[in-house]
Amino acid sequence: MARVCWLLASLVLLALLPSLALGSNDLTSQGLKHLKHVHSHNAQALHAKHRAAFHQLEGEEPADDDKEKEEEEKEEKQWWEEDDEEGLSNLTLVMFVLGFVVMAVAAVFFLVMAFRYDGETDSRAHGPMFYYIVFFVTSISALTYYSMWTETAVWHIKEADETRTIFPARYLDWIVTSPLMLAAVSLFGNAPTSSLVGVIGSDLLFISSLYVGGVESTAHKYFWWGVAIVFFVIMVYFMFLELSKADMGRVSEYDADSLRMLTYFIVIPWALFPLFWLFGQEGTAASSLPVQVAFTTLADLTAKLAFGLILVFRSPSDGRATYMSPGPTYMSSGGRGNVTSSAFV
């Protein structure tokens, strides 16, 4: 079985190699264009300096075009600030490539872990379901970053005196992956169905409001931002409510510790998204697009990778030896078939 898993992983990586090669060629060609541009610009600047020196020797003022070229030289952009045909900087594309590669590798890893699951030695009632949830989350994110890298879905919203760049694929990613993550956390903590519906419903309205406000070009977008904040607070309330119930004995101490880490690694990065929205292209545009993309990508990767690793490696069965106290043991009434001691009842 292990050979089959590694064979599938190798096939997936081989399938990704052409895309990575094309992407590297694209970045390389952009780098060569930049070098040619820099060489041409330096030659023009040197020529302008010679002409200015000649004018000074002759007692004449430099021509206006020479002054403009000198001002352009001062405003020369760095390589990460250079824009392509769609107006995206190299730094923006690099962050999308980073997101795609990290999420693709993580997806392959979690899929191999799911295939290697042994139901005879692992007594978890849900089996490898958590592995598959994490696999789908990372796979969807990898495809999203690939679509943004290749600029499949890039919207340029023109307003009076500026153009805002929006990536609708990111919102599609969040509206699919975030409910999967919240469902996994709720199952991990034995949350009731009513809490599951409340937290997922609030999350969907939170993401949807951010999207509607992002594509809105009037002052009404800040209304939608406020609505998103309200539903985010409701979602966080549900999550911490279930965490408090888990701490009071709904699950074992080991599961409660794991659930606490899952909750914090979801809430803290997600709390940054409305701030990136407000100061980014969707809101006031106080921050540049590359900076917004860089911070949003890092927060997104942190949340999903931490979520996946905690969910997979801190399984309930792994914590029995750590939290088991001497004494008679029996099956817990609400805990995925985990063997618990009387200390937790």
C-alpha positions as CSV (number, residue, x, y, z in Angstrom):
1,M,0.0,0.0,0.0
2,A,2.8,2.4,0.8
3,R,4.3,1.8,-2.7
4,V,1.0,2.7,-4.2
5,C,0.8,5.9,-2.2
6,W,4.3,7.0,-3.2
7,L,3.5,6.1,-6.8
8,L,0.4,8.4,-6.7
9,A,2.4,11.2,-5.1
10,S,5.1,10.9,-7.8
11,L,2.5,11.0,-10.5
12,V,0.9,14.2,-9.0
13,L,4.3,15.8,-8.8
14,L,5.1,14.9,-12.4
15,A,1.8,16.4,-13.4
16,L,2.8,19.6,-11.7
17,L,6.2,19.9,-13.3
18,P,5.1,21.2,-16.7
19,S,3.1,24.0,-14.9
20,L,6.1,24.9,-12.8
21,A,8.4,24.9,-15.8
22,L,6.1,27.1,-17.7
23,G,5.8,29.4,-14.8
24,S,9.5,29.6,-14.2
25,N,10.0,30.3,-18.0
26,D,7.5,33.1,-17.7
27,L,9.2,34.6,-14.7
28,T,12.6,34.2,-16.4
29,S,11.3,36.0,-19.5
30,Q,10.0,38.8,-17.4
31,G,13.4,39.0,-15.7
32,L,15.2,39.2,-19.1
33,K,12.8,41.9,-20.2
34,H,13.6,43.8,-17.0
35,L,17.3,43.5,-17.7
36,K,16.9,44.7,-21.2
37,H,14.8,47.6,-20.0
38,V,17.4,48.5,-17.3
39,H,20.2,48.3,-19.9
40,S,18.3,50.5,-22.3
41,H,17.3,52.9,-19.6
42,N,20.9,53.2,-18.3
43,A,22.2,53.9,-21.8
44,Q,19.6,56.6,-22.3
45,A,20.5,58.1,-18.9
46,L,24.2,58.1,-19.7
47,H,23.5,59.8,-23.0
48,A,21.4,62.4,-21.2
49,K,24.2,63.1,-18.8
50,H,26.6,63.6,-21.6
51,R,24.3,66.0,-23.3
52,A,23.7,67.9,-20.0
53,A,27.5,68.2,-19.5
54,F,27.9,69.5,-23.0
55,H,25.1,72.1,-22.5
56,Q,26.8,73.2,-19.3
57,L,30.1,73.7,-21.1
58,E,28.4,75.7,-23.7
59,G,26.6,77.8,-21.0
60,E,23.1,76.5,-22.1
61,E,20.3,75.1,-20.0
62,P,19.5,71.4,-20.5
63,A,16.6,70.6,-22.7
64,D,13.3,69.7,-21.1
65,D,13.4,66.1,-22.4
66,D,16.8,65.7,-20.6
67,K,15.2,66.9,-17.3
68,E,12.3,64.4,-17.8
69,K,14.7,61.6,-18.3
70,E,16.6,62.5,-15.2
71,E,13.3,62.5,-13.2
72,E,12.4,59.1,-14.7
73,E,15.8,57.7,-13.6
74,K,15.1,58.8,-10.0
75,E,11.7,57.0,-10.2
76,E,13.2,53.8,-11.5
77,K,11.3,50.8,-10.1
78,Q,12.9,47.8,-8.5
79,W,12.4,44.3,-10.1
80,W,9.6,43.4,-7.6
81,E,7.7,46.5,-8.5
82,E,7.7,45.9,-12.3
83,D,4.3,45.3,-13.7
84,D,3.2,42.8,-16.4
85,E,0.5,43.2,-19.0
86,E,-2.3,42.8,-16.4
87,G,-0.7,45.4,-14.1
88,L,0.5,42.8,-11.5
89,S,4.0,43.2,-10.0
90,N,6.6,40.5,-9.9
91,L,6.3,40.4,-6.1
92,T,2.6,39.6,-6.5
93,L,3.3,36.8,-8.9
94,V,6.0,35.4,-6.7
95,M,3.6,35.2,-3.7
96,F,1.1,33.4,-5.9
97,V,3.7,30.9,-7.0
98,L,4.7,30.4,-3.3
99,G,1.1,29.8,-2.3
100,F,0.6,27.3,-5.2
101,V,3.7,25.3,-4.5
102,V,3.2,25.1,-0.7
103,M,-0.4,24.1,-1.0
104,A,0.2,21.6,-3.7
105,V,3.0,19.9,-1.7
106,A,0.8,19.9,1.4
107,A,-2.1,18.4,-0.6
108,V,0.1,15.5,-1.8
109,F,1.4,14.9,1.7
110,F,-2.1,14.8,3.3
111,L,-3.4,12.5,0.6
112,V,-0.5,10.1,1.2
113,M,-1.3,10.2,4.9
114,A,-5.0,9.4,4.2
115,F,-4.0,6.4,2.0
116,R,-1.7,5.1,4.7
117,Y,-4.4,5.2,7.3
118,D,-4.8,1.8,9.1
119,G,-8.2,1.3,10.5
120,E,-7.2,-1.8,12.5
121,T,-4.7,0.1,14.7
122,D,-6.6,3.4,14.9
123,S,-9.8,3.4,16.9
124,R,-11.1,6.9,15.8
125,A,-14.7,6.7,14.8
126,H,-14.3,9.2,12.0
127,G,-11.4,7.2,10.5
128,P,-9.3,9.2,7.9
129,M,-12.0,11.8,7.3
130,F,-9.9,14.6,8.8
131,Y,-7.1,13.7,6.4
132,Y,-9.4,14.0,3.4
133,I,-10.8,17.3,4.7
134,V,-7.3,18.8,5.0
135,F,-6.5,17.3,1.5
136,F,-9.5,19.1,-0.1
137,V,-8.7,22.4,1.7
138,T,-5.1,22.4,0.5
139,S,-6.0,21.2,-3.0
140,I,-8.6,23.9,-3.5
141,S,-6.1,26.5,-2.2
142,A,-3.4,25.3,-4.6
143,L,-5.8,25.6,-7.6
144,T,-6.8,29.0,-6.4
145,Y,-3.2,30.3,-6.2
146,Y,-2.5,28.7,-9.6
147,S,-5.5,30.6,-11.1
148,M,-4.3,33.9,-9.6
149,W,-0.7,33.2,-10.7
150,T,-1.8,32.6,-14.3
151,E,-4.1,35.6,-14.0
152,T,-7.2,33.6,-15.0
153,A,-9.5,35.7,-12.9
154,V,-8.3,39.2,-12.3
155,W,-10.8,42.1,-12.1
156,H,-9.7,45.7,-12.7
157,I,-12.4,47.9,-11.3
158,K,-12.1,51.5,-12.7
159,E,-13.2,54.4,-10.6
160,A,-12.9,58.1,-11.0
161,D,-9.2,58.5,-10.8
162,E,-7.9,55.0,-10.0
163,T,-8.1,51.3,-10.9
164,R,-8.6,48.7,-8.2
165,T,-7.4,45.1,-8.7
166,I,-9.6,42.3,-7.2
167,F,-9.1,38.6,-7.2
168,P,-12.5,36.9,-7.0
169,A,-10.9,33.4,-6.9
170,R,-9.6,34.1,-3.4
171,Y,-13.2,34.7,-2.2
172,L,-14.3,31.5,-3.9
173,D,-11.5,29.6,-2.1
174,W,-12.5,31.0,1.3
175,I,-16.2,30.3,0.8
176,V,-15.5,26.6,0.1
177,T,-12.5,25.9,2.3
178,S,-13.5,27.8,5.5
179,P,-16.7,25.8,6.0
180,L,-14.7,22.6,5.6
181,M,-12.2,23.8,8.3
182,L,-15.0,24.8,10.7
183,A,-16.9,21.6,10.2
184,A,-13.7,19.6,11.0
185,V,-13.1,21.7,14.1
186,S,-16.7,21.2,15.2
187,L,-16.5,17.4,14.7
188,F,-13.2,17.3,16.6
189,G,-14.8,19.0,19.6
190,N,-18.1,17.0,19.5
191,A,-20.1,20.2,18.9
192,P,-23.8,19.8,18.4
193,T,-25.5,20.3,15.0
194,S,-27.0,23.6,16.1
195,S,-23.5,25.1,16.8
196,L,-22.2,23.7,13.5
197,V,-25.0,25.4,11.6
198,G,-24.4,28.7,13.5
199,V,-20.7,28.8,12.9
200,I,-20.8,27.9,9.3
201,G,-23.7,30.2,8.5
202,S,-21.9,33.1,10.1
203,D,-18.7,32.3,8.2
204,L,-20.5,32.2,4.8
205,L,-22.1,35.6,5.5
206,F,-18.8,37.0,6.6
207,I,-17.0,35.9,3.4
208,S,-19.9,36.9,1.2
209,S,-20.1,40.4,2.7
210,L,-16.4,41.0,2.1
211,Y,-16.8,39.9,-1.5
212,V,-19.8,42.1,-2.2
213,G,-18.1,45.1,-0.5
214,G,-14.9,44.4,-2.5
215,V,-16.6,44.7,-5.9
216,E,-18.7,47.6,-4.8
217,S,-17.3,50.9,-6.1
218,T,-19.2,53.3,-4.0
219,A,-19.2,54.3,-0.3
220,H,-21.7,51.4,0.3
221,K,-18.8,49.0,0.4
222,Y,-18.0,50.1,3.9
223,F,-21.5,49.0,5.0
224,W,-20.7,45.5,3.7
225,W,-17.4,45.6,5.5
226,G,-19.3,46.4,8.7
227,V,-21.7,43.5,8.1
228,A,-18.8,41.2,7.6
229,I,-17.3,42.3,10.9
230,V,-20.6,41.6,12.7
231,F,-20.9,38.0,11.4
232,F,-17.2,37.4,12.1
233,V,-17.8,38.3,15.7
234,I,-20.8,35.9,15.8
235,M,-18.6,33.1,14.3
236,V,-15.9,33.7,16.9
237,Y,-18.5,33.7,19.7
238,F,-19.7,30.3,18.6
239,M,-16.2,28.9,18.3
240,F,-15.1,30.0,21.8
241,L,-18.5,28.9,23.3
242,E,-17.8,25.4,22.1
243,L,-14.2,25.6,23.2
244,S,-15.3,26.5,26.8
245,K,-17.7,23.5,26.7
246,A,-14.8,21.3,25.6
247,D,-12.7,22.5,28.5
248,M,-15.5,21.6,30.9
249,G,-15.4,17.9,30.0
250,R,-17.1,17.4,26.7
251,V,-13.9,15.9,25.3
252,S,-10.7,14.7,26.9
253,E,-8.0,17.1,28.1
254,Y,-5.8,16.2,25.2
255,D,-8.6,16.9,22.7
256,A,-9.4,20.2,24.5
257,D,-5.8,21.3,24.1
258,S,-5.8,20.4,20.4
259,L,-9.2,22.2,19.9
260,R,-7.8,25.3,21.6
261,M,-4.8,25.4,19.2
262,L,-7.1,24.9,16.2
263,T,-9.4,27.7,17.3
264,Y,-6.6,30.2,17.8
265,F,-4.8,29.3,14.5
266,I,-8.1,29.9,12.7
267,V,-9.4,33.0,14.5
268,I,-6.2,35.1,14.6
269,P,-5.2,34.8,10.9
270,W,-8.8,35.3,9.8
271,A,-9.1,38.4,11.9
272,L,-6.4,40.0,9.8
273,F,-8.4,39.5,6.5
274,P,-10.9,42.4,7.2
275,L,-7.9,44.6,8.0
276,F,-6.2,43.7,4.8
277,W,-9.5,44.4,3.0
278,L,-9.9,47.8,4.7
279,F,-6.4,49.1,3.9
280,G,-6.1,47.2,0.6
281,Q,-7.5,47.4,-2.9
282,E,-11.0,46.6,-1.8
283,G,-11.2,49.4,0.7
284,T,-9.2,52.6,1.1
285,A,-6.2,51.4,-1.1
286,A,-3.9,52.9,1.5
287,S,-1.6,49.9,1.0
288,S,-0.1,48.8,-2.4
289,L,-1.4,45.7,-4.1
290,P,1.9,43.7,-3.7
291,V,2.0,44.4,0.1
292,Q,-1.7,43.4,0.5
293,V,-1.1,40.2,-1.5
294,A,2.0,39.3,0.4
295,F,0.4,39.6,3.9
296,T,-2.8,38.0,2.8
297,T,-1.0,35.0,1.4
298,L,1.2,34.5,4.4
299,A,-1.8,34.7,6.8
300,D,-3.8,32.3,4.6
301,L,-0.9,29.8,4.4
302,T,-0.3,30.0,8.2
303,A,-4.0,29.3,9.0
304,K,-4.4,26.3,6.6
305,L,-1.0,24.6,7.3
306,A,-1.4,25.0,11.1
307,F,-4.9,23.7,10.8
308,G,-3.9,20.7,8.8
309,L,-0.9,19.7,10.8
310,I,-2.7,20.0,14.2
311,L,-5.8,18.2,13.0
312,V,-3.7,15.3,11.6
313,F,-1.0,14.8,14.1
314,R,-2.8,15.6,17.3
315,S,-5.4,12.9,16.9
316,P,-7.4,11.7,20.0
317,S,-5.7,8.3,20.0
318,D,-2.3,9.8,20.2
319,G,-3.0,11.4,23.5
320,R,-4.2,8.5,25.6
321,A,-0.9,7.7,27.2
322,T,-0.2,11.3,28.1
323,Y,-3.5,12.0,29.8
324,M,-4.5,8.6,31.0
325,S,-4.5,8.2,34.8
326,P,-4.4,4.9,36.7
327,G,-7.8,3.4,37.5
328,P,-10.7,1.7,35.9
329,T,-11.4,2.8,32.3
330,Y,-14.5,2.7,30.2
331,M,-15.9,4.1,27.0
332,S,-16.9,7.8,27.0
333,S,-20.5,8.5,26.1
334,G,-19.7,11.3,23.6
335,G,-16.2,11.0,22.5
336,R,-15.6,9.2,19.1
337,G,-15.0,5.9,20.9
338,N,-12.0,7.1,22.8
339,V,-11.0,5.1,25.9
340,T,-11.0,7.6,28.8
341,S,-10.4,7.3,32.5
342,S,-12.7,8.3,35.4
343,A,-10.8,11.5,35.7
344,F,-12.6,12.9,32.7
345,V,-16.1,11.9,33.7
